[in-house]
Structure formats: structure tokens, C-alpha cells
Amino acid sequence: MRVRLVTSVSLVRWKAKLASPRYNEVWKKAVALALPKNRDRCPKCGAKDFLRSRRKNFFEFSVSKFVLPYRCPHCYLRFFRPVEASDSENPARFHAQYGGLPHARRA
């Protein structure tokens, strides 16, 4: 009995996928998130007042040291932003922004 193992990759099929509008849209969103000037805006609608979203699964909990989920209240897009050291290590900035909330701790 002979078994034939096919390991070839169809370059025509991959080129068609790379040229698709969906791939271009995903690529543009990824580049927009990587640029420093656009990190404070929603990738879809450009709003500045997006909120933190809950982590949903094991993968999101495992990568939460590097990226955190956010959700835009205008277009409901859920996206990820890299964690910035200045956000988590500066308690004065945190208290200035969230000091009026009842669950904000005083240092």
C-alpha cells in the first residue's frame, strides 16, 4: 500500500488571499495600532474614549502582561493595545484620572 503525502503549497492561492480586501483591512488596522500617534484612538472609527474590556479566555489572560483588550463604545469594536509601563507604574497619574471613583485606592 502506497501513501502519498502532499506537502506543496499553492502560491497562486496564497497570492489571492494576500490580495484580498479583507487581508488589506486587517493589515492596515495592525499598522495603525503599532504607530504611536494612533494608539490613543479606536482603529475603526477614530474615537478617543474607548474603555477596557474584560479578558475572556485563557489566551487573553496569558498575554495580558503585553496587550490588553479594549472596546469602543461608539462602534463596539473590540481590539487590543500594548501595555504601557507608564500607565501601570505611575500611581499619581492613575489617581488624577480615577481619583473620584469610590473603588480607587489611595497610596
C-alpha positions in Angstrom: 0.0 0.0 0.0 1.4 3.4 -1.0 0.7 6.6 0.8 1.3 9.9 -0.9 2.0 12.8 1.4 1.4 16.2 -0.3 3.5 19.0 1.2 3.4 21.5 -1.6 1.9 25.0 -1.0 -0.1 26.6 -3.8 1.4 30.0 -4.3 -1.5 31.1 -6.5 -4.0 30.5 -3.7 -1.8 32.4 -1.2 -1.3 35.3 -3.5 -5.1 35.6 -4.0 -5.6 35.6 -0.2 -2.9 38.3 0.3 -4.5 40.5 -2.4 -8.0 40.2 -0.9 -9.6 43.4 0.7 -10.1 41.6 4.0 -6.4 41.0 4.4 -5.6 44.6 3.5 -8.0 45.8 6.1 -6.5 43.7 8.8 -3.0 44.7 7.8 -4.0 48.4 7.9 -5.5 48.0 11.4 -2.4 46.3 12.7 -0.1 49.0 11.4 -2.4 51.7 12.8 -2.2 50.1 16.2 1.6 49.9 16.0 2.1 53.6 15.3 2.5 55.7 18.4 0.3 58.6 17.1 -2.7 56.3 16.7 -2.5 54.3 20.0 -5.0 56.6 21.7 -7.7 56.1 19.1 -10.1 53.4 18.0 -8.8 51.7 14.9 -12.2 51.6 13.2 -13.9 54.9 14.0 -11.1 57.0 15.5 -12.8 57.8 18.8 -10.6 58.6 21.8 -12.9 57.5 24.6 -12.6 53.7 24.4 -12.8 51.6 27.6 -11.0 48.5 28.9 -12.8 45.2 28.1 -12.8 42.0 30.2 -10.4 39.3 29.3 -12.4 36.4 28.0 -10.3 33.3 27.8 -7.0 31.6 28.8 -5.1 33.1 25.9 -6.1 36.7 26.8 -5.1 36.1 30.4 -1.8 34.7 29.4 -0.9 37.7 27.1 -2.2 40.3 29.4 1.3 41.2 30.5 1.9 42.5 27.0 -1.5 43.5 25.5 -4.9 44.3 27.0 -8.4 44.3 25.4 -10.4 47.5 24.9 -13.8 48.2 23.4 -15.0 51.3 21.6 -18.5 52.4 22.9 -19.3 54.1 19.5 -18.6 51.3 17.0 -18.4 48.3 19.5 -15.1 47.2 18.1 -13.0 45.1 20.4 -9.3 45.5 19.9 -6.0 45.1 21.8 -3.5 47.7 22.8 0.0 47.1 24.1 0.5 47.7 27.8 2.5 50.8 28.5 4.8 50.9 31.6 3.8 54.5 32.3 0.1 53.6 32.7 0.7 50.9 35.3 3.6 52.2 37.3 2.6 55.8 37.8 0.1 56.0 40.7 -0.1 59.8 40.6 -1.4 59.6 37.0 -3.9 56.9 38.0 -5.3 58.9 40.9 -5.5 62.1 38.9 -7.6 60.2 36.3 -9.6 57.9 38.5 -9.4 59.5 42.0 -13.0 60.4 42.2 -14.2 56.8 41.8 -15.1 55.0 45.1 -13.0 51.9 44.4 -9.8 53.9 43.6 -7.3 53.2 46.4 -5.2 55.9 47.9 -1.5 55.2 48.2 
